[in-house]
């Protein structure tokens, strides 16, 4: 499979050891794909930080949120009601739990490579019953002076899309669940089209249908409707099992360019691209047949969950596209692309 990414030679640029756990008794297991934006002249990452209690022999423990804060649940490894075969999800007596609890953490950089945590900015945690298993995989869209944060909200109710907005990254407006379960991978366009807000999202089907990319419209960026399926999985290709949007689409002369992730039945995650009509994003004009990035470096092949490159954040500078991505569900990395080169790989319908 093809790969046109120019990876940072400093990769991984952030690892779990580079950040401090949010509270005593927890450990950071992995850093995952960040939302990316510019603010106060710097490049900022809103990283998904996944934590769990330090594990003890013979015991599997994991955190959940409740009204009093973080609660630790501990189960004996040999408990007959426990299924811990998946490193990401535990099933106990018929109920699913995440092995880690994720929050969102801000870091910033003057050069886009060396990042530090700034003082005076909060970390973002789940709030309420719809976010009791944490918040994950945030996309950031700047529209006017307002940043729209769309993220995966996880709880026993399922996996849906939550949203918050901010102008200063210190004060936030919460809107709760804007798209209910099961849904994720929501990326809002950073410009209205014909007076309407648009967003990509991904309903998750366990039976009829599949894990496809949909397009939604909104009059205000809060209330979403007119959902249309625009990108499906493709049998026998690298994106045969599931597809999902990356960050906000990039406006080019040829159309709205979207970087997306795809996975096959072996859970190998790669990146590809597709192009939407400038005046009607529901019209998909072209799509890459082969991926533009595949997991091939050691830090992409081996980690908490290997063979993964996954992005939901980038910076555009002329023809240069800098993608920040999660590698092996453990590390934060960077890579550069030429937008024109990506466009040249598209296959038109």
C-alpha positions in Angstrom: 0.0 0.0 0.0 1.1 3.6 -0.7 2.4 6.0 1.8 3.2 9.7 1.0 3.6 10.9 4.6 6.7 12.8 5.6 6.9 11.8 9.3 8.6 14.0 11.9 12.1 12.7 12.6 11.3 13.5 16.3 8.4 11.0 16.4 6.9 10.2 18.8 6.6 13.8 19.8 4.7 12.9 23.0 4.5 9.7 25.0 2.6 8.7 28.2 5.7 9.4 30.3 5.8 13.1 29.1 2.6 14.1 31.1 1.6 13.8 34.7 -1.5 11.8 35.7 -4.6 13.9 36.6 -4.6 12.5 40.1 -2.7 10.3 42.5 -3.2 6.6 42.1 -3.7 6.8 38.4 -1.2 6.1 35.6 -1.3 7.4 32.0 -1.5 4.3 29.7 -1.7 6.1 26.4 -2.0 9.4 24.6 -4.2 9.4 21.6 -5.0 11.5 18.5 -5.4 15.1 19.4 -7.6 17.9 18.2 -5.4 20.7 16.7 -5.8 24.4 16.5 -4.0 27.8 16.5 -4.4 30.1 19.4 -2.4 33.1 20.7 0.2 32.6 18.0 1.0 29.0 18.9 0.0 25.5 17.8 -2.2 23.7 20.4 -3.1 20.0 20.8 -6.1 18.9 22.7 -4.9 15.4 23.5 -7.0 12.4 24.6 -5.2 11.2 27.8 -6.3 7.7 28.9 -5.7 6.7 32.5 -6.3 3.8 34.8 -5.3 2.7 38.3 -1.9 1.1 38.7 -2.6 -2.6 38.2 -2.1 -5.2 41.0 -1.4 -8.8 40.5 -4.5 -10.9 40.2 -6.8 -7.8 40.1 -8.2 -5.9 37.1 -9.2 -2.4 38.1 -10.6 0.5 36.0 -12.0 4.0 36.6 -15.5 5.4 36.0 -16.9 8.9 36.7 -19.8 9.5 39.1 -21.2 12.6 40.8 -18.5 12.4 43.5 -15.6 12.1 41.1 -13.6 9.1 39.9 -14.6 5.7 41.3 -12.3 2.7 41.0 -13.8 -0.7 40.3 -11.6 -3.7 41.1 -12.4 -7.3 40.0 -10.5 -10.5 40.5 -8.9 -11.8 37.3 -10.4 -15.3 37.8 -14.0 -14.0 38.3 -16.2 -16.1 36.1 -18.3 -13.0 35.2 -15.3 -11.2 33.7 -14.2 -11.0 30.1 -11.0 -9.0 29.7 -9.8 -10.4 26.4 -9.9 -6.9 24.7 -7.3 -4.4 26.0 -9.8 -1.6 25.5 -13.1 -3.0 26.8 -14.0 -5.1 29.8 -17.3 -7.0 30.0 -18.4 -7.8 33.6 -21.6 -9.7 34.2 -23.0 -8.5 30.9 -22.0 -4.9 31.2 -19.3 -3.2 29.2 -16.7 -0.9 30.7 -13.7 0.8 29.3 -10.3 -0.3 30.7 -9.2 3.4 30.8 -10.9 6.7 31.5 -10.1 9.5 29.0 -10.0 13.2 29.5 -8.7 16.0 27.2 -5.5 17.8 28.0 -4.1 21.0 26.4 -0.5 21.4 25.3 1.0 24.1 23.1 4.1 24.7 21.0 5.9 27.6 19.2 7.5 25.3 16.6 4.8 22.6 16.3 7.3 19.9 17.5 8.1 20.6 21.1 5.0 20.8 23.3 4.5 21.8 26.9 1.5 22.1 29.2 0.6 25.8 29.7 -0.4 27.1 33.2 -3.9 28.4 33.8 -5.8 26.2 31.4 -8.1 23.4 32.6 -8.2 19.8 31.5 -11.6 18.8 30.2 -13.3 15.8 31.8 -16.6 14.0 31.3 -19.6 15.6 33.0 -22.9 14.0 33.7 -24.3 10.5 33.1 -23.7 10.6 29.3 -20.0 11.0 29.9 -19.3 8.8 32.9 -16.8 6.6 30.9 -14.9 9.7 29.7 -14.6 11.9 26.7 -12.5 11.0 23.7 -11.1 12.0 20.3 -12.0 15.7 20.1 -12.1 17.6 16.8 -11.7 21.4 17.0 -13.3 23.7 14.4 -12.8 27.5 14.4 -15.8 29.4 13.1 -15.6 33.2 13.5 -14.1 33.7 17.0 -15.6 30.6 18.5 -14.0 27.1 18.7 -16.4 24.2 18.4 -15.3 21.1 20.2 -17.0 17.8 19.1 -15.9 14.7 21.0 -17.0 11.2 21.7 -19.0 10.9 24.9 -19.0 7.5 26.4 -21.2 6.0 29.1 -23.4 3.0 29.8 -25.9 4.7 27.6 -23.6 4.2 24.6 -21.2 6.2 22.5 -22.4 9.5 21.1 -21.2 13.0 20.1 -20.9 15.7 22.7 -20.1 19.4 22.1 -18.6 22.3 23.9 -17.6 25.8 22.6 -15.1 28.3 23.8 -13.4 31.6 22.8 -10.6 31.7 25.4 -10.0 28.0 26.3 -10.8 28.8 29.9 -14.5 29.2 29.8 -16.7 26.6 28.1 -20.3 26.3 27.0 -21.7 22.8 27.2 -24.4 21.6 24.8 -24.6 17.9 25.9 -25.2 15.2 23.4 -25.8 16.7 20.0 -25.9 13.4 18.1 -27.1 10.4 20.2 -25.6 6.9 20.3 -24.2 5.1 18.5 -22.2 7.8 16.8 -18.7 9.3 16.8 -16.0 10.9 14.5 -17.9 14.2 14.2 -16.0 17.0 12.3 -17.6 20.4 11.7 -16.8 22.4 8.6 -15.0 25.6 9.5 -17.1 27.6 7.0 -20.8 27.7 6.3 -22.0 26.6 2.9 -24.9 28.5 1.5 -25.7 29.8 5.0 -25.7 26.3 6.6 -23.4 24.6 9.0 -22.2 21.1 7.9 -20.6 18.2 9.8 -19.4 14.8 9.0 -20.2 12.0 11.5 -20.2 8.2 11.8 -23.2 6.2 13.0 -22.1 2.7 14.2 -24.1 -0.2 13.0 -23.9 -3.7 14.6 -26.3 -5.3 12.2 -27.9 -3.9 9.0 -25.8 -1.3 7.3 -22.2 -0.5 8.3 -19.8 1.9 9.8 -20.1 4.7 7.2 -19.4 8.4 7.0 -22.6 10.6 7.0 -23.1 14.3 6.4 -25.4 16.5 8.5 -26.8 20.1 8.2 -27.5 22.7 10.8 -28.9 26.2 10.9 -26.9 27.1 14.1 -24.2 24.5 14.6 -26.1 23.0 17.5 -29.2 21.3 16.1 -28.4 18.8 13.3 -30.5 17.1 10.7 -30.9 16.1 7.0 -28.4 13.3 7.6 -27.1 11.6 4.4 -24.7 8.7 4.0 -21.8 9.8 1.7 -18.9 7.4 2.2 -19.1 3.6 2.6 -16.6 0.9 3.3 -15.2 -1.0 0.3 -14.9 -4.8 0.2 -11.4 -6.2 0.0 -9.7 -2.8 0.3 -7.8 -1.2 3.2 -11.1 0.5 4.5 -13.3 -2.6 4.3 -14.5 -2.7 7.9 -15.1 0.9 9.0 -14.4 4.5 7.9 -14.6 7.7 9.9 -13.8 11.4 9.4 -10.6 13.1 10.5 -10.6 16.8 11.2 -12.6 19.6 9.6 -12.5 19.4 5.7 -9.9 21.6 4.0 -11.3 24.1 1.4 -9.4 23.8 -1.9 -10.1 25.1 -5.4 -11.2 21.6 -6.4 -13.5 21.0 -3.5 -13.7 20.2 0.2 -10.8 17.8 0.9 -11.3 15.4 3.8 -8.6 13.2 5.4 -10.3 10.1 6.9 -9.4 6.9 8.6 -10.3 3.4 7.4 -9.8 0.0 8.9 -9.9 -3.6 7.6 -11.1 -6.8 9.3 -7.7 -7.1 11.0 -8.2 -3.8 12.7 -5.3 -2.1 10.8 -6.0 1.6 10.6 -4.7 3.7 7.6 -5.5 7.2 6.3 -7.1 8.2 3.0 -8.9 11.2 1.5 -12.0 12.1 -0.4 -13.3 15.3 -2.1 -16.7 16.9 -1.8 -18.3 19.5 -4.0 -17.7 23.1 -2.8 -21.4 24.2 -3.0 -23.0 20.8 -2.2 -20.8 18.7 0.2 -23.3 15.8 -0.1 -21.7 15.2 -3.6 -18.5 13.2 -3.3 -16.4 13.9 -6.4 -13.4 11.7 -5.8 -11.7 9.3 -3.3 -8.3 7.7 -2.9 -8.2 4.1 -3.9 -5.0 3.5 -1.9 -4.2 5.0 1.5 -2.0 8.0 1.8 -0.5 6.8 5.1 -0.1 3.3 6.6 1.3 2.1 9.9 4.9 1.1 9.2 7.1 2.6 11.8 7.8 0.7 15.0 5.9 3.3 17.1 2.8 2.8 14.8 3.0 -1.0 14.7 3.6 -1.6 18.4 1.8 0.0 21.4 -1.4 -0.2 23.4 -3.2 -1.2 20.2 -0.8 -1.7 17.3 -1.0 -1.1 13.5 -2.8 2.2 13.9 -2.4 5.7 12.5 -5.5 7.8 13.3 -5.9 11.6 13.0 -8.5 14.1 14.0 -6.4 17.2 13.8 -4.2 19.2 11.4 -2.7 22.6 10.5 -2.9 24.0 6.9 -0.2 26.4 5.7 -0.6 26.9 1.9 0.1 23.6 0.2 1.6 22.1 3.4 -0.7 20.0 5.5 0.7 19.0 9.0 -1.2 16.2 10.4 -1.0 15.3 14.1 -2.0 11.7 14.7 -2.2 8.9 17.2 0.1 6.0 16.7 -0.7 2.5 18.0 -3.2 4.1 20.4 -0.3 5.2 22.6 1.8 8.0 21.1 1.2 11.4 19.5 3.1 11.9 16.3 3.3 14.3 13.4 3.7 14.1 9.6 3.6 16.5 6.7 1.9 16.2 3.3 1.5 18.2 0.2 -2.2 19.0 -0.4 -1.6 19.0 -4.1 0.0 15.6 -4.0 -3.0 14.3 -2.0 -5.3 15.8 -4.6 -3.3 14.1 -7.4 -3.9 10.6 -5.8 -7.7 11.0 -5.9 -9.7 8.8 -8.3 -12.8 10.6 -9.7 -16.1 8.8 -10.0 
